[in-house]
């Protein structure tokens, strides 16, 4: 069994694109799992945030484009690991 010491993910870039989409680039230790979460109300309990994507960090940063970002006037994002 391999034990991985968990570290907080880091955000390298976050930007609203010209077409209204939102793009975020983030990274974490190789082999560590992650979830990208979203909500329109930051006061909501974490258990009620929606999961946009999940995965396992590799050698390169993860870039995710939220094509639904234009559907809500405000969105909050969080990277959770694990």
N, C-alpha and C positions, 0 to 999 in steps of 0.2 A: 504494500500500500504506500502510495506517495502522498506525503502531506505537503500542502502548499500554504505558505504563510500569506494570509490575505492582506492586500494593500488597497487603499482607496484609489479608484480610477481617477484619471486627470483629464480635464477637457482642454484640448489643444485649440479648438476653434468652434465658434457657434455664430451662425449668421442667417439673416433672412435673405433669400435669393430674390432676384428681380421679378420672378414669376409668382412670388408670394410663398413659395415653399420655404421650409426651415431646414438648415443643414447643420449637423453637429459632428465634430470629429473628437474622439476620445480614445484613451489607451489605458492599459492596465498590465499587470504581470502576465507573462506567457503562461497559459494553462488555467488562468483564473476565470470563472464564469461571470457573466454580467447580464443585466436586464436594463433596458431603456424604458422608463416609465413616463406617463403623461397624465395631466389633469388640467381642468380649467379653473379649479379652486384649490389653491395651495394649502388651505386650512383642512382639507379632507384627510382622513386617516390614510396612511400609506397603503393599507390593504385594499382600498377602493380605487387606487390609481390604475389606469389601464396600461398594459404591457404593449409597447410598440414592437420590440424585438428582443431576442435573447441570443446569447452565443457564448463563446469562449475566446478570451484574448489570445492572439497569436503574436507574431513578431512585428506586425504592422498595426498602426492605429486603425480604428473602426470609424468609417464615415457613414452616417445614416441621414437620408433625406426624407423629411416628413412631408409627403405630398398632400396631406390633409390640413396643413397648417392654416390655410386660408378659410377653413370652415368655422373657426372660433376667433373672437376678437382677442382673446388672451389664452395662452397655453403655458404651462409650467412643465419643465422636463427634469428628470432625475435619473442618474445612473446608479444602479444598485449592484453590489457585488458582495456575496452571492445573493 
